[in-house]
Amino acid sequence: MNSSFFIALRYLWGRAGEGGRYLRGAAASIALSLVPIIVTLIVADGMIRGITDRYLELGTGHLEVYDYIGAGEFPQDVQNTVLAVEGIRGAWRERQGLGIILGRGGRTGATVRAVEAGFWEDPGSSAFLKVEAGTAVLESDRELLLGRGLAETLGAEPGSQVRLMTVRNSGENQNLPRVTLFTVKGIISSGYRELDSLWCIMSYQAGLELLSPELYRSFLTVKIEDPYGRIAQTADRVRFKAGPGYAVYTWMELQQSLYRSFESTRQMLLFIMALLVLVAAVNVSSATSMLVIERQRDIAILKTGGGSPVFIRKVFLWGSFLTGLSGALLGGALGLCLGRFINPIIRGLEGILQFFTSPWGGQVKILDPEYYLEEIPVIIDWGMILLIGIFTLAASILASIPPARRAGKLKPLEILRRI
């Protein structure tokens, strides 16, 4: 590292009169542009992972196995075969479909799920399943659990009586309605209303009785050790062990449109935020140009003392590099700090807004739980943050090349004659 680095370092951290005010201002603009990018990245990744985890652990599972041979109860021997596959954490039989549920507050459609009790006892399920009222343990086939949104629509609470209308096949190619009286045992929530708002959960045995196999889906919900890892290879092993007549789908296939929508939104947000970095890079270029104008005497003295045009260019390129590095480190640190404590920050802002808007009534929610998670998981993608830092440095250096080249072309005699 030659003396050009130390001259650039003096310009950045020296007295304001030596040009430091320009470079430090550009570094501050870079830092301010990086803060929203880092926070957006953390929030977006947390939202995507939090919602995806809930769909995986409480909705589709990691894999679903369908029996295209039989039309009744999913075979117990195939379930045992799947459980014996390496990497499988659990497998539960489920029957699922649509029904109409009626309560004292009204009636609405519902997603009827009849799944084996062990599914809700799995560590992944219990980590995200929250019992809002009552209990989640079903002690009889005439008890059920309701999602919070469904319970609010029906005006139901633990102990309430509701009627569930399903469809049965009469055996003569006629579908007839069947109405069954149930007792609400508990109100549950996944923390994401879009997932559980229509859930009506009953025991698996009740589902075999009420949900006709010709009209409702029967499948095996499977969970593996690492749903984000070698899931395709595990699906192939399950498909091979299950044999012909069974189809295996991964969660990426089952929730393909949802997952792609999340990824597209994330990439679009990062692209928009990256434009702020480019604007900040223009500030680096302007700061370097102003520094070249103000330090023309230094350039003349350096050239008179034997400094080459390449050496002069290096001085200002080092200056832009140090400016970008300082801004990236400061902005990255602030962004990580804000992202790490995003949940307390949001709750604090909601409390402040609630205080000022309380005279007009209503509840202030920055992130409405109707559409967002109640608690944002903090996910820090260090690889992406490093890539953002590299992009910031590259943009800063590239933006400063034109003024650095002009500095290298300045003629020392003309500069000294004007001074």
N, C-alpha and C positions, 0 to 999 in steps of 0.2 A: 504494500500500500504506500503510495508516494505522497508528496506534500500537497497535491491537489485535494486529497480527502480532508486534510486538516484545515486548509483554507476554506473549503466548503462548510466544514463544521463551525468555523469561526463566523462565517456569514449567517448561519442558522441560529447559533446561540450567542452571538456577540451582541454588542450594543445595537439599539434600534437604528442609530445613525449609520451603522455599517451595512444596513440592508436587511437585518434580521426581522424587522417588522413585516416585510413582505413574505418571507418564507414561513415565519411563524403563523401569519394569518392564513396562508395556504394550507399549512398543516392542520390548523383548527377547522378549516372548511372540510378537509378530508375526514377528520375525526367526526364532525357532525353528520357527514353523509353516511359514515359507516354505522353509526349507532342504530338508526332505524333498520338497516339491512340485517344486522346481527339479531336484533330483537324480533324482526319479522321471521327470520329463519328459525329461531328457537320456538316461537309461538306456532308457526306453521307446522314444523316437525312434531311438536308436542301434540297439537290438535290431530294431525293425521295419525300419529302412533296411538294416541288415546282412543280415538274413534275406531281405528282398525282393530286394536286389541279387544275392545268390547264386542265388536262383530265376531271376532275369532273365538273368544272365550265364552260368550253367551248366546251368539246367534248361530252361525253356520258351522262352528267348530273349525278345525284345521283341514279336515278332509270329510267328504260325505260319500258313502258307499250306497249305491242303489241296486236293488235286486230286480232284474228284468225277466226273471224266470217265473217266480211265484207271484201271487197277488195277495197274500195274506201277511201274517206276522213275519218280520225279518228273521231268518233262520238263526237259532242259537249257536249252531256249530260253526257257521261262518263268522259270527261275532267272536267266538273263542279263537278261531284261526287268525283273525285280524289282530286280536290282542297279543298273540304270540309273535307277531312281526317285530323285529328289532327297531327300537326307537319309538314305539307306540306307547303313549302315556295312559290312554283310556279309550274305550269305545262303548257307546250307549245307543240303544234302539230308540227311535223317535217316530211318531206319526204326527203329521202337521197338515193344516188346511185352514179354511175360512169358515166362520160361523157368524151368527147374529146373537148378541147378548143383550138382555133386557134387565134393567134395574129400576129403582124407584125414581131415578133422575132422568131416565130416557132409555133409548136403545141405540146401538151402533154396531158396526162390523168389528170383528175381532180376529186376530191370528191365533188359532187354537193350537197349542203345543202339548202333546202328550209324550213325555220323555222320562226315561228311567231316572229314579231319584239320585243315583250316583253322579249324574251329570252336574247337579247343583252343588254337590259336595266336593267336586274337583277343585284343587287349589286355584286354578286359573279362573273358574267360575266364581268361587267365593270371594276372590280378590276384587271383583267388580260388581257383584250383586249386593245391593243395599236393601235391607228390609225397612221400609218406611213406616209400616204399622203391622201389628200382629206378628205372625211367625211364618217362616218359609217351609215348615215341615208339614206335609200333607199326611194326615192320619187315616183318611178314608177316601174311597173313590168318588165321593160326592162333595169333595172340597176342592177348591182351586185358588190360584194366586192371580192377581190382576196387576198389570202395569199401572204406574201412577197416573198416566194420562187417561187410560181407560176407566180407572176407578173414579177420577174426577168427573168424567163425562156421565157415568152412571150414578154418581152420588153414593158410591158404595164405600163401605169400611169393613174392618174385620167383624165377622158375625152377620153381615148382611146376606139376604137371600137374593140370588139372581137366577134368571132362566137363560139357558143356552140353547139356541136353536141350531141344530146340525142337519145334515141330509143323509138319509140312508137309502140303500137300494132294496126295493121290495122283492127282487128276484124275478120280476116280470118286465125288466127294462123300464121300470118306473122309479123315479127318485121322489121320495116322500120326506117331508120335514119331521124332525123329532125334537121335542122340547124336553129338557132335563133341568131339574131344580138343583142348584148348587149352593153351598155356603162359602162365602169368601173367608179364607183363612188368613191371608196376608196381602199387603200392598208392597210391591217391589219396584226397584228402579236400578237401572244400569249406569246412571249418571249422564246418559245421552238420550234425550226424549225421543228422537227419531227412531231409535232402535226398539224401545220397549213400550211405546205409547199404546200399542194395540195388543199387547200380550195377554193371553188368557191361558194359564198353565194348569194342567191337571195331571194326575198320575198316569203312568203308562198303561196300567190295566184298565182305567176308565176310558182311555183313548181306544183301546182294542174293542171295547164294547160299543162306544158311541160313534167312532169315526170309521166309516166303511172303507176297506182297502181299495175298492174300485174308484172311490171319489177323493181320497185323501192320500197324501204322499207318505210312504213308509221308507225309511232309510236308516243308515247307521252313521251317527256323528262320531268322528274320530279326532283325537288330539294327539299330537306328537311332541317330542321334547323341544324341538326348535322349529317353530312354524315359519321363521324368516330365513332359515338355512336351506338344507338340502331337501326341501319339501317334495320336489319333483321325483327324486330318487326314492323317497319313502312311498310316494303314491304308486310308483311302478312296482315296488315290492308288495304292497297291499293288493294291487291289481293281479299280480301273478299268484299270490297265495289264495285270493278269493276264487280265482278260476273264471271260466267263461260264463257269461250271463250276468256279470256284475260290473258296474261302471263306477269309477272312482274319480271324483272331482276335487281339485285343490281349492283353498279359499280364494286364491288369485283368479281362478276361473269363475267361481260362484259370485264374487264381488268385483268382477273386472271393471264394469262401468263406474262403480263408486270409487275404486282405487285410482283409476285413470283420471277421474274428475279431480280428486285430491291432488294428484301429482301435477296436473295441468295448472291448477290454481296456484300451487306452490311455485312452479317455474315462472308463471306470469308475474307473480308478486316480486320474485327475485330479479326478474328482468327490469321491471319498473324501478325497483330500488337501485339497480346497477346504473341506471341513467344518472342518478345523483352522483355516483362516483365519477362518471365522465365529466359532469359539470364541475366537480371539484378539481379534476385534472386540468381543466381549462384555467382554473385559478392558479394552479402551479405554473402553467405556461406564462400567465400574466405576471405572476410574482417574479419568475426568472427574467422576463423581459425588463421589468422595472429594476431588478438587481443589476442587470447588465448596463443599463443606462446610468445608474447611480454609481457604479463601481468602475467606470471607464478609466479613471486614473490608475486604479490597481491593475487593470488589464494592460495599460500602457507600460507601467513599471515592470510587470512580470515579463512582458514581451521584450522590453529593452534589456532585461537581465538574462535573456536567453530562453524565455518560455515560448514553446512552439504553439501553433494554433491547436494542435491536438491536446496539449496540456491545458490550455484555456478552456476548451470544450469540456474536458474532464472535470474541471473545477465546478462548472455549472451543472453538469450531469450528476456529479456527486451531491450537489446541493439539492437537486430535485429528488434524488434517491433518499437522502436523509429526511427531506420534507415529507415524502410519501411514507417512509418508515415510521417517523414520529406520529404522523396522523393516524396510520393504521394501528399502531400499538395503543395509542390513546383511545381512539374510537372503538377498537376491539375490546379493550378493557371495560369501557363504559357500557358497551352493548351487552357484553357477557354479564356484567353486574346487574343491569336492568332485566335481562332475560332470566337470570337465575332467580330473581325475586319478583317475577312478573305477577304471580298470584297475590302476594301481599300488596303490591303496588295497585293492582286493579281494585282490590277490596278497599284500599285507602281512598282511591279516587271516587269510588262509589259512595263511600261514607261522606266525603266532602260535598259531592254533588247532592246527596240526599239531604244534607244539612241546609244547603241553600235553597233547595226546591221543596222542602217539607211544607212550607205554608200553602203550596198549591196541591199537595197530596200526591199520591202515586209513589211507586218504587222505582229507583234508578238502577238499571242494570247495563253495564258497558257491554258485557257478553251475555246475551239472553240465553238462559239454559234451555229454552225451547228449541234452539238451533245449534248451540255450542255446548261444550263440556262444562260441567259445573266447576271443575278443577283442571287446569291445564298442566299436563305432565311436562317437566323440563327435560327436553332432549337437546343435547349439544352435539352437533355434527362437526367434529374437529377438522375432518378432511375438507368439508365445504368452507369452513371459516378460514383455513389455510389457503384455499383456492381464492377466496375473496381478497385476502391480504396480498397474494401474488398479483392478482389482477389490478389491485390498487397501485402497487409499486410499478408495474409495467405501464399503466396508464399515465402515471406521474412522469416517468422517464421519457416515454414517447412524446408527451405533450411539451416537454422542455427541450427537445432536440432542436427545433428551429431557432429559438433564441440562443442556445448554446453554440450553434453553428455561426450565427451572426457575431457572437462575441469572439470566436476564433478568427474571424475575418477582419476584425477591426485593425486599423493601421496605427501603430503607437505614435508616430511623428505627428499625424493629424490630431490625435487626441491631446498630446502635450502642447501643441501650438494653440489649441482652443482654451486650454486651462489657464 
